[in-house]
């Protein structure tokens, strides 16, 4: 019995030592993801809102590989994200996310920032914080060339027209400013709106100038309508900013990065984005 007890004591001591070693070695790999996360800047965007962001099949014109995909993302937002990541000293990771999923992805920590042509509206500010603006644009309408709305100078010229905009955007909320308009159900994204316009389901959709320029460049049947008497909007509605988590230390760092991008450079980046966008977007 004594020998057996001694054997058991030795055996148990060995097991404790092995268990300790196992815990130690398994803790190292567990720490690796945190370190990797600290070296990356994960940006969410829908990659379907040219010229702000789009999807393409290669890395031409500075496009960045989409995380977990063989596709690449390009556009104005991507170029801004690259400059911010460089300023932060981090590797840029693009996370392709549906528009409605961007804010949840940010608040859950799946992404570090939203750089997706998003306006810092009062409603969004209740949930997330925003950087300083990195672009400002005007609202316009996209219509078919040759339609009776092509020569419109006022939004009221669209009385009786079938008009829509993207779901959960302020673009859709301004449509009732048009008296007698036939406001159509909001659509998920801009490719869907372009298809609806081409097929005659709608007479026009509300957009921002860069996207409208892109739409007209991509499809000769489309034309952008700018207004002398346009939509009433707030400054936050027509501005574009980076979305971050509430109280994030990234806000100040991103603002510092944006300060280093001059207005002339921002204009040049947008001009290049319009020129480089894929024809289908």
SEFI-137766 format. One record per atom (N, C-alpha, C): x negated, y, z negated; residue in three letters. Coordinates in steps of 0.001 Angstrom, whole numbers, padded with zeros to 6 digits, always signed. Each point is the difference from the previous one (the first is absolute). Layout:
N
XYZALA...
END
This chain:
281
-000827-001201+000000UNK+000827+001201+000000UNK-000861+001251+000000UNK-001078-000074-000758UNK-000881+001169-000078UNK-000602+000312+001366UNK-000436-001112+000695UNK-000571+000187+001325UNK+001035+000546+000967UNK+001216-000543-000157UNK+001077+000464+000889UNK+000312+001467-000246UNK-000005+000396-001271UNK+000268+001397-000344UNK-001081+000911+000552UNK-001243-000462-000105UNK-001105+000801+000534UNK+000125+000156+001502UNK+000360-001111+000649UNK+000169+000033+001460UNK+001099+000984+000404UNK+001119-000040-000755UNK+001111+000909+000302UNK-000415+001454-000203UNK-000780+000246-001042UNK-000437+001375-000271UNK-000863+000528+001128UNK-000939-000888+000458UNK-000874+000406+001116UNK+000818+000245+001256UNK+000962-000909+000250UNK+000848+000104+001195UNK+000808+001298-000015UNK+000615+000324-001159UNK+000807+001215-000111UNK-000852+001251+000164UNK-001206-000015-000548UNK-000902+001149+000141UNK-000351+000234+001454UNK-000249-001100+000714UNK-000328+000109+001431UNK+001164+000578+000788UNK+001226-000445-000363UNK+001188+000491+000692UNK+000183+001496-000220UNK-000246+000446-001224UNK+000130+001434-000309UNK-000986+000816+000818UNK-001246-000518+000087UNK-001023+000691+000775UNK+000375+000073+001467UNK+000498-001117+000536UNK+000401-000036+001420UNK+001155+000937+000269UNK+000961+000014-000953UNK+001149+000896+000156UNK-000451+001444+000012UNK-000950+000317-000875UNK-000532+001367-000036UNK-000672+000358+001288UNK-000786-000933+000559UNK-000677+000248+001276UNK+001007+000192+001113UNK+001061-000826-000042UNK+001016+000098+001047UNK+000692+001345-000034UNK+000293+000496-001200UNK+000650+001300-000138UNK-000894+001099+000519UNK-001267-000089-000304UNK-000951+001022+000426UNK-000118+000059+001506UNK-000119-001169+000645UNK-000201-000004+001445UNK+001249+000401+000737UNK+001196-000311-000555UNK+001234+000351+000697UNK+000317+001476-000148UNK-000565+000659-001040UNK+000305+001410-000194UNK-000686+000867+001034UNK-001139-000443+000504UNK-000706+000814+000984UNK+000782+000186+001286UNK+000509-001105+000602UNK+000791+000179+001208UNK+001230+000849-000238UNK+000607-000079-001201UNK+001211+000762-000277UNK-000279+001488+000043UNK-001231+000400-000314UNK-000334+001416+000006UNK-000280+000516+001407UNK-000274-000895+000935UNK-000396+000406+001343UNK+001044+000824+000724UNK+001321-000397-000043UNK+000983+000788+000715UNK+000059+001442-000459UNK-000151+000228-001335UNK+000036+001369-000504UNK-001145+000804+000580UNK-001177-000586+000069UNK-001155+000701+000556UNK+000213+000299+001473UNK+000577-001010+000705UNK+000256+000195+001430UNK+001016+001102+000210UNK+001036+000031-000879UNK+001042+001007+000103UNK-000572+001396-000188UNK-000963+000124-000924UNK-000607+001296-000276UNK-000783+000534+001192UNK-000386-000867+000898UNK-000793+000436+001147UNK+000839+000275+001235UNK+001327-000185-000113UNK+000870+000197+001156UNK+001016+001105-000251UNK+000475+000579+001082UNK+001054+001008-000027UNK+001123-000535+000881UNK+001026-000559-000658UNK+001089-000655+000734UNK+001083+001013+000353UNK+000209+000164+001298UNK+000953+000997+000498UNK+001166-000686+000692UNK+001212+000387-000382UNK+001196-000547+000618UNK+000551+000926+001069UNK+000396-000579+001124UNK+000675+000735+001080UNK+000756-001011+000856UNK+000960+000480+000786UNK+000825-000948+000766UNK-000592-000358+001348UNK-001005+000743+000444UNK-000666-000288+001278UNK+001005-000080+001145UNK+000953+000948-000009UNK+000995+000032+001063UNK+000571+001390+000198UNK-000794+001026-000332UNK+000463+001386+000049UNK-001051+000855+000717UNK-000218-000331+001271UNK-000989+000744+000787UNK+000457+001459+000159UNK-000951+000963-000046UNK-001455-000194-000055UNK-000571-000056-001418UNK+000874-000004-001021UNK-000516-000069-001369UNK-000634-001364-000281UNK+000688-001060+000409UNK-000573-001341-000178UNK+000655-000971+000963UNK-000764-000983+000451UNK+000523-000990+000938UNK-000783-001300-000127UNK+000485-001026+000708UNK-000653-001308+000028UNK-000604-000242+001371UNK-001226-000547+000050UNK-000631-000379+001256UNK-000775-001297-000219UNK-000502-000580+001087UNK-000585-001336-000078UNK-001523-000024-000114UNK-000655+001165+000002UNK-001459+000028-000143UNK-000410+001226-000798UNK-001320+000172-000167UNK-000492+001105-000825UNK-000404+001223+000811UNK+000503+000106+001218UNK-000354+001148+000841UNK+000493+001310-000624UNK-000710+001078+000318UNK+000336+001344-000484UNK+000043+000089-001529UNK-000837-000817-000647UNK-000131+000104-001448UNK+001083-000685-000804UNK+000799-000866+000616UNK+001054-000706-000735UNK-000585-000899-001081UNK+000770-000214-001057UNK-000439-000782-001153UNK+000836-001278-000090UNK-000666-001127-000296UNK+000699-001277-000091UNK+001058+000039-001105UNK+001168-000534+000317UNK+001085-000083-000979UNK-000234-001211-000896UNK+000100+000211-001289UNK-000281-001056-000961UNK+000903-001222+000239UNK-000625-001176+000078UNK+000747-001228+000184UNK+000588-000193+001371UNK-000538+000709+000993UNK+000549-000064+001351UNK-001125+000068+001020UNK+000310-000392+001226UNK-000970+000132+001086UNK+000181+001332+000717UNK+000966+000790-000436UNK+000291+001290+000618UNK-000797+001126-000660UNK+000022+001165+000661UNK-000714+001177-000484UNK+000955+001189-000057UNK-000301+000938-000875UNK+000804+001214-000130UNK-000825+001200+000428UNK+000630+000871+000774UNK-000655+001229+000432UNK+000933+001178-000213UNK-000507+001205+000261UNK+000839+001184-000105UNK-000540+001039-000955UNK+000731+001107-000076UNK-000406+001135-000828UNK-000165-000404-001465UNK+000985-000721-000544UNK-000070-000415-001400UNK-001220-000867-000273UNK-000316-000884+000931UNK-001150-000892-000172UNK-001294+000807-000035UNK-000104+001000+000872UNK-001209+000835+000015UNK-000133+000796-001294UNK+001116+000508-000513UNK-000040+000706-001285UNK-000388-000965-001117UNK+000568-001209+000039UNK-000313-001013-001018UNK-001481-000358+000026UNK-000587-000088+001188UNK-001427-000328+000117UNK-000857+001070-000657UNK+000366+001234+000187UNK-000776+001101-000582UNK+000151+000038-001516UNK+001197-000292-000491UNK+000205-000034-001451UNK-000778-001155-000620UNK+000062-001172+000629UNK-000726-001170-000509UNK-001500+000276-000061UNK-000513+000649+001032UNK-001425+000335+000028UNK-000355+000938-001144UNK+000864+000981-000240UNK-000239+000943-001091UNK+000046-000700-001364UNK+000864-001007-000114UNK+000112-000757-001254UNK-001123-001015-000174UNK-000726-000267+001111UNK-001042-001011-000040UNK+000557-001406-000042UNK+001152-000202+000647UNK+000662-001294-000011UNK+000230-000508+001424UNK+000262-001313+000109UNK+000321-000607+001289UNK+001502+000112+000243UNK+000372+000498+001164UNK+001409+000169+000325UNK+000643-001337+000351UNK+001156-000265-000611UNK+000801-001180+000323UNK+001398+000485+000387UNK+000447-000357+001193UNK+001320+000402+000472UNK+000995-001128-000286UNK+001076+000338-000710UNK+001046-000965-000328UNK+001270+000408+000749UNK+000335-000751+001035UNK+001183+000315+000811UNK+001255-000314-000805UNK+000855+001022-000176UNK+001159-000125-000875UNK+001195+000713+000617UNK+001174-000618-000059UNK+001214+000645+000490UNK+000240+001290-000771UNK+000611+000990+000648UNK+000204+001311-000600UNK+000649-000087-001382UNK+001082-000766-000100UNK+000710-000101-001274UNK-000825-000698-001075UNK-001039-000725+000395UNK-000809-000716-000965UNK-001221+000758-000472UNK-000258+001178+000564UNK-001223+000735-000330UNK-000041+000462-001459UNK+001048+000648-000453UNK+000006+000486-001386UNK-000030-001155-000996UNK+000802-001063+000181UNK-000120-001151-000907UNK-001397-000626+000012UNK-000631-000058+001177UNK-001354-000563+000082UNK-000982+000850-000800UNK+000206+001312+000017UNK-000871+000910-000742UNK+000227-000129-001506UNK+001241+000041-000428UNK+000285-000034-001439UNK-000352-001356-000618UNK+000011-001060+000814UNK-000349-001332-000515UNK-001505-000255+000017UNK-000774+000918+000612UNK-001449-000158+000043UNK-000505-000800+001177UNK+000877-000367+000925UNK-000432-000749+001183UNK-000895+000862+000884UNK+000270+001304+000028UNK-000826+000953+000746UNK-000407+001136-000932UNK-001057+000709+000395UNK-000485+001127-000805UNK+000616+001326+000429UNK+000416+000067+001266UNK+000530+001264+000517UNK+000884-000253+001217UNK+000909+000934+000238UNK+000815-000001+001211UNK-000513+001123+000891UNK-000475-000359+001179UNK-000400+001012+000986UNK+000746-000375+001278UNK+001227+000496+000102UNK+000912-000527+001019UNK+000929+001067+000563UNK-000505+001223+000134UNK+000873+001065+000499UNK+001146+000279-000953UNK-000232-000174-001296UNK+001063+000140-001004UNK+000062+001415-000553UNK+001212+000536-000077UNK+000197+001344-000543UNK+000174-000060-001519UNK-000584+000953-000719UNK+000093-000001-001469UNK+001301+000626-000479UNK+001114-000644+000280UNK+001301+000540-000364UNK+000214-000055-001505UNK+000940+000814-000478UNK+000297+000045-001432UNK+000450-001362-000503UNK+000777-000710+000794UNK+000480-001322-000399UNK-001157-000979-000184UNK-000953+000006+000930UNK-001143-000909-000109UNK-000897+000382-001172UNK-000086+001287-000285UNK-000857+000453-001096UNK+000497-000483-001354UNK+001247-000446-000065UNK+000514-000558-001248UNK-000646-001351-000302UNK-000478-000665+001049UNK-000548-001352-000149UNK-001513-000059+000126UNK-000563+000800+000924UNK-001433-000024+000249UNK-000542+001424+000068UNK-001313+000133-000055UNK-000669+001292+000161UNK-000514+000136+001422UNK-000322+001228+000372UNK-000524+000268+001340UNK-001252+000880-000068UNK-000843-000189+000989UNK-001180+000855+000158UNK+000428+001326+000607UNK-000993+000853+000261UNK+000264+001182+000814UNK+000401-000469+001399UNK+000634+000888+000754UNK+000442-000355+001348UNK-001191-000227+000933UNK+000134-000978+000896UNK-001044-000193+001005UNK+000534+000201+001424UNK+001282+000346+000101UNK+000566+000377+001303UNK+001335+000681-000246UNK+000375+000866+000942UNK+001302+000672-000063UNK+000564+000061+001412UNK+001277-000322+000129UNK+000591-000067+001326UNK+001424+000532-000023UNK+000561+000216+001189UNK+001366+000488+000132UNK+000921-001116+000481UNK+001275+000092-000361UNK+000977-000966+000476UNK+000457+000342+001419UNK+000097-001029+000811UNK+000447+000154+001387UNK+000978-001141+000300UNK+000470-000047+001249UNK+000876-001089+000428UNK-000619-000655+001227UNK+000135-001303+000098UNK-000431-000728+001194UNK+001252-000436+000750UNK+000082+000352+001284UNK+001161-000335+000833UNK-000482-000566+001332UNK+000947-000474+000798UNK-000357-000514+001324UNK-000135+001161+000979UNK-000999-000098+000844UNK-000223+001011+001021UNK+001201+000013+000950UNK+000459+001195+000328UNK+001142+000137+000893UNK+001345+000003-000706UNK+000010-000247-001304UNK+001267+000024-000745UNK+000429+001443-000227UNK+001250+000183-000390UNK+000512+001360-000209UNK-000615+000664-001230UNK-000742-000777-000792UNK-000614+000555-001205UNK-001446+000431+000219UNK-000536-000263+001176UNK-001414+000294+000253UNK-000323+001478-000174UNK+000932+000875+000383UNK-000267+001436-000074UNK+000491+000656-001278UNK+000315-000783-001015UNK+000514+000554-001256UNK-001014+000927-000657UNK+000496+001094-000566UNK-000859+000935-000734UNK+000412+000103-001467UNK+001186-000527-000313UNK+000520+000017-001367UNK+000470-001404-000360UNK-000090-000319-001269UNK+000497-001316-000420UNK+001507-000093+000230UNK+000675+001149+000031UNK+001451-000011+000209UNK+000360-000385+001440UNK-000972+000002+000884UNK+000237-000477+001372UNK+000253-001503+000021UNK-000234-000660-001115UNK+000218-001450-000090UNK+001365-000344-000595UNK+000918+000954+000012UNK+001367-000270-000461UNK+000598-001126+000849UNK+000522-001029-000652UNK+000584-001134+000710UNK-001005-001055+000425UNK-001283+000260-000201UNK-001034-000961+000407UNK-000138-001109-001033UNK-000425-001157+000473UNK-000278-001140-000883UNK-001474+000087-000403UNK-000231+000326-001258UNK-001360+000270-000483UNK-000305-000869-001211UNK-001246-000451-000088UNK-000436-000774-001160UNK-001420+000410-000399UNK-000534-000704-000991UNK-001388+000206-000461UNK-000399-001239-000784UNK-001232-000005-000470UNK-000494-001175-000729UNK+000640-000112-001375UNK+000267-001241-000387UNK+000592-000304-001294UNK-000872+000513-001142UNK+000659+000573-000998UNK-000665+000480-001221UNK-001062+001060+000277UNK+000300+000902+000919UNK-000861+001153+000258UNK+000841+001266-000065UNK-000658+001128-000233UNK+000749+001251-000024UNK+000488+000365+001399UNK-000614-000591+001029UNK+000457+000221+001379UNK+001489-000322+000121UNK+000398-001089-000645UNK+001395-000438+000099UNK+000921+000933-000794UNK-000513+000551-001088UNK+000834+000826-000882UNK+000355+001357+000598UNK-000766+000457+001004UNK+000281+001322+000573UNK+001010-000051+001146UNK+000309-001181+000495UNK+000896-000118+001158UNK+001350+000672-000232UNK+000612-000086-001199UNK+001295+000664-000218UNK-000035+001521+000166UNK-001193+000591+000108UNK-000082+001441+000269UNK+000533+000332+001397UNK+000119-001006+000857UNK+000549+000183+001341UNK+001520-000140-000095UNK+000720+001045+000314UNK+001465-000031-000078UNK+000568-000943+001060UNK+000883-000883-000430UNK+000670-000887+000940UNK-000868-001118+000542UNK-001167-000228-000593UNK-000891-001066+000466UNK+000593-001374-000329UNK-000278-000990+000841UNK+000389-001383-000290UNK-001230-000715-000563UNK-000165+000140-001299UNK-001174-000590-000644UNK+000105-001519+000024UNK-001006-000620+000583UNK-000032-001450+000135UNK-000744-000634-001180UNK+000191-001300-000226UNK-000727-000659-001094UNK-001515+000176+000164UNK-000686+000192-001104UNK-001456+000152+000034UNK-000641-001308+000459UNK-001141+000118+000686UNK-000717-001174+000491UNK-001300-000184-000786UNK-000496-001226+000003UNK-001139-000350-000855UNK-001299+000689+000383UNK-000221+000193+001300UNK-001293+000531+000440UNK+000124+000721+001337UNK-001080+000616+000422UNK+000027+000794+001226UNK+000086-000835+001271UNK-000677-001147+000074UNK+000200-000847+001182UNK+001469-000350+000210UNK+000729-000251-001090UNK+001422-000320+000106UNK+000786+001196+000523UNK-000372+001195-000424UNK+000698+001200+000463UNK-000277+000262+001476UNK-001217-000259+000435UNK-000327+000199+001412UNK+000789-000962+000877UNK+000161-001225-000479UNK+000792-000987+000745UNK+001467+000455+000068UNK+000518+000499-001126UNK+001384+000467-000040UNK+000213+001183+000944UNK-000986+000879+000074UNK+000100+001150+000893UNK-000061-000435+001455UNK-000922-000882+000316UNK-000159-000490+001369UNK+001272-000695+000488UNK+000650-000740-000891UNK+001190-000763+000385UNK+001280+000820-000030UNK-000071+001235-000500UNK+001186+000856-000022UNK+000869-000164-001237UNK-000458-000780-000973UNK+000749-000172-001240UNK+000065+001316-000764UNK-001052+000801+000101UNK-000030+001334-000614UNK-000377+001026+001054UNK+000316+001266-000298UNK-000371+001100+000899UNK-001320+000641-000402UNK-000407-000228-001233UNK-001253+000578-000469UNK-000303-000440-001414UNK-001257+000143-000384UNK-000374-000277-001392UNK-000901+001108-000522UNK+000136+000264-001297UNK-000788+001036-000665UNK-001387-000549-000312UNK-001005+000810+000276UNK-001375-000427-000241UNK-000863+001202-000327UNK-001282-000264-000223UNK-000972+001072-000152UNK-000761+000148+001302UNK-000543+001179+000205UNK-000585+000320+001298UNK-001037-001013+000497UNK-000955-000452-000832UNK-000998-000948+000519UNK+000615-001287+000538UNK+001000-000547-000719UNK+000633-001229+000470UNK+000764+000260+001283UNK+000645+001159+000105UNK+000767+000332+001202UNK-000911+000168+001214UNK-001148+000624-000210UNK-000985+000130+001086UNK-000443-001385+000453UNK-000199-000881-000971UNK-000415-001361+000309UNK+001081-000756+000765UNK+001254+000183-000418UNK+001115-000678+000664UNK+000099+000415+001462UNK-000137+001306+000239UNK+000083+000509+001372UNK-001196-000465+000828UNK-001157-000123-000631UNK-001190-000463+000716UNK+000102-001482+000337UNK+000638-000760-000895UNK+000109-001448+000196UNK+001107-000376+000975UNK+001034+000839+000098UNK+001140-000314+000862UNK+000392+001235+000807UNK-000177-000009+001313UNK+000319+001166+000829UNK+001484+000355+000005UNK+000844-000888-000523UNK+001434+000284-000068UNK+000377+000801-001238UNK-000976+000237-000896UNK+000264+000732-001237UNK-000564+001416+000087UNK+000648+000904-000720UNK-000491+001372-000082UNK+000225+000518-001416UNK-000907+000849-000461UNK+000112+000606-001323UNK+000747+001324+000092UNK+000928+000217-000906UNK+000744+001256-000065UNK-000413+000750-001259UNK-000560+001190+000185UNK-000338+000871-001126UNK+001047+001101-000087UNK+000242+000488-001216UNK+001116+000913-000222UNK-000429+001411-000398UNK+000737+000982+000509UNK-000128+001362-000523UNK+000827+000121-001281UNK+001139-000688+000011UNK+000872-000057-001164UNK+000023-001448-000467UNK-000936-000350-000896UNK-000206-001397-000358UNK+000582-000395-001342UNK-000454-001143-000484UNK+000483-000528-001278UNK-000548+000814-001161UNK+000802+000123-001043UNK-000441+000653-001222UNK-000675-001053-000874UNK-001267+000216-000294UNK-000762-000956-000800UNK-000842+000734-001032UNK-000438-000748-001012UNK-000927+000563-000980UNK-001420-000260+000478UNK-000958+000688-000616UNK-001402-000186+000381UNK-000451-001434-000263UNK+000486-000582-001106UNK-000380-001373-000321UNK+000540-000995+001025UNK+001166+000320+000573UNK+000594-000910+000981UNK-000866-000146+001244UNK-000590+001091+000447UNK-000748-000026+001263UNK-001502-000200-000207UNK-000413-000098-001258UNK-001410-000257-000291UNK-000235-001511-000086UNK-001264-000395+000148UNK-000402-001400-000109UNK-001101-000082-001051UNK+000137-000942-000934UNK-000986-000123-001079UNK-000241-001471-000334UNK-001027-000234-000801UNK-000357-001359-000430UNK+000760-000334-001277UNK+000694-001133-000006UNK+000718-000434-001185UNK-000882-000856-000891UNK+000030+000273-001310UNK-000778-000765-000979UNK+000873-000275-001222UNK-000455-000906-000852UNK+000755-000320-001210UNK+000066+001215-000921UNK+001052+000057-000809UNK+000153+001063-000978UNK-001211+000074-000924UNK-000564+001199-000122UNK-001125+000205-000899UNK-001310-000589+000464UNK-000076-000397+001272UNK-001215-000644+000510UNK-001178+000975+000046UNK-001178-000509-000385UNK-001219+000809+000086UNK-000416+000197+001461UNK+000602-000763+000896UNK-000320+000130+001422UNK+000461+001335+000577UNK+001028+000594-000584UNK+000574+001224+000562UNK-001058+001078+000189UNK-000746+000291-001049UNK-001026+001039+000080UNK-001094-000383+000985UNK-000413-001274-000020UNK-001064-000446+000894UNK+000436+000075+001464UNK+001247-000344+000262UNK+000520+000081+001374UNK+000092+001446+000440UNK+000434+000883-000909UNK+000064+001429+000337UNK-001384+000544+000351UNK-001011-000454-000733UNK-001371+000429+000292UNK-000427-000483+001384UNK+000400-001221+000345UNK-000336-000541+001318UNK+000708+000783+001099UNK+001269+000349-000228UNK+000767+000740+000998UNK-000553+001408+000210UNK-000547+000574-001057UNK-000595+001332+000107UNK-001148+000007+001010UNK-000666-001144+000128UNK-001122-000105+000931UNK+000408-000187+001451UNK+001311-000081+000274UNK+000481-000151+001387UNK+000626+001321+000420UNK-000671+000745+000851UNK+000470+001318+000402UNK+001271-000094+000843UNK+000705+001131+000127UNK+001213+000036+000828UNK-000327-000310+001452UNK-001125+000502+000471UNK-000405-000278+001380UNK-000230-001496+000209UNK-000641-000652-000993UNK-000251-001435+000115UNK+001309-000779-000044UNK+000943+000437-000832UNK+001297-000678-000072UNK+000739+000096+001336UNK-000063+001165+000609UNK+000634+000174+001312UNK-000660-000895+001035UNK-001316-000071-000049UNK-000744-000848+000935UNK+000354-001483-000201UNK+000117-000411-001264UNK+000354-001390-000298UNK+001381-000328+000558UNK+000957+000926-000159UNK+001353-000240+000514UNK+000000-000036+001523UNK-000718+000903+000628UNK-000078+000004+001468UNK-000568-001321+000515UNK-001028-000507-000676UNK-000600-001279+000392UNK+000977-001153-000219UNK+000753+000064-001095UNK+000971-001052-000289UNK+001084-000053+001074UNK+000473+001160+000422UNK+001022+000057+001055UNK-000557-000569+001293UNK-001257+000312+000287UNK-000621-000478+001229UNK-000255-001511-000027UNK-000341-000521-001177UNK-000417-001405-000109UNK+001128-000974-000307UNK+001186+000484-000314UNK+001089-000905-000402UNK+000315-001010+001113UNK+000327-001229-000384UNK+000403-000989+001002UNK+001239+000455+000741UNK+000068-000301+001280UNK+001105+000468+000839UNK+001349-000500-000479UNK+000010-001179-000644UNK+001274-000584-000408UNK+000547+000611-001275UNK-000773+000893-000650UNK+000462+000513-001282UNK+000310+001470+000001UNK
END
